[in-house]
Amino acid sequence: MSLEPVDITRCQAEKADGVNAFTLGGRPRMVRCTNKPTTVAHEREPGPDGLRGAMSLCGECQSALIEQLGCGHCEFEPIPLH
């Protein structure tokens, strides 16, 4: 099994599309963030498959990850500016 490579051109987080019971039409779903990433998050511990995942994140999505999982779940590596 292989992991999807890190995309340093676009944030890899997914967030709700804003559709809910009070909006007309559509079903709630997750959509990929369109922001430019600033960091790469690496899991500290491997999953059940023995692999450690990594994903690119923008500042907003990095803050959401830390809020939801705490700061001990991932190590963050800044993406160098070109």
C-alpha angles and dihedrals in degrees: 000000000000133000126236109259121250113266108217093184098063136024111259098208121112125217138179115281094225097251112134142150091289098052121084117249134350133063126265111260141157120260129191117257113251098205124114110258123241101183143027115227116211120193112242095213127041119246125240088282091059093246128121113219128216133190139176118247138188118225094262094051092044089056090049091050092051091047093051102038104020127240096282097069099073143025115224126218119188117236108235115241114243 
